[in-house]
């Protein structure tokens, strides 16, 4: 047994008000600003700088800096979804730059140790002859 509900004429303004209010609230709802993500991303960019990424991974470091700046501009414009996206990308680029810088430093240290070992081996061989 199916029932059909009919809207009575005195209910129409109330129903219209509820529908319009719901649409208005949904349209005006903005996501919260990604303040924590911005702070974490700034820290990642700073870590990359401390790791020497500006010299050892300049392309990735510059990309992180540019995206972080763009995220800050988006925050100022209250475009929070864009700010979040750019901050996430900046954080990834900064972590990549940090890893590349640390990798380059580790390679440099390994090369220096290998050269020291080669020199010591030459000295030992020379003294035993």
Number of C-alpha atoms within 10 A of each C-alpha: 3 4 5 6 6 7 9 7 8 8 10 11 10 11 12 11 11 12 11 12 12 12 11 11 10 10 9 9 8 12 10 9 15 17 14 10 16 22 13 14 28 20 14 22 26 17 16 29 21 12 19 20 27 17 12 20 23 16 14 22 28 18 17 29 22 14 23 25 17 17 27 20 14 19 19 11 11 15 16 20 17 18 27 22 16 23 28 20 18 29 26 18 25 31 21 19 31 27 16 21 24 18 14 16 15 12 12 12 12 12 12 12 12 12 12 12 12 12 12 12 11 11 11 11 10 9 7 6 5
